[in-house]
């Protein structure tokens, strides 16, 4: 389990770096769409890493919403509503694409989601180091 967690955190760290890079560089609609895609996979890696770490602590969470709530209860996320907002934005973009929604979500990624995922990575990484 520990090697799975280390691998998940390594992938999340890389995804966070790529997301932040995209946010800093995006200008065109195509680039913003790329940032949204990077957000989607960064979010996926974040909740899945959280799930592995929760399971390692004996906490079972079956879906992203339960994982986010569990991460919040552990103190790994600072704002439960912020995490649930990210889940909602991820779901909107994964299931229904609209140019207007994409622009609104891009702004949220730029203004808060990217930093939130980065903070979650740091918290998860610290939690794993504390358990060693």
Helices and strands as residue ranges (DSSP letters): H 2-25, H 29-56, H 64-73, H 80-95, H 99-108, I 109-113, H 114-131
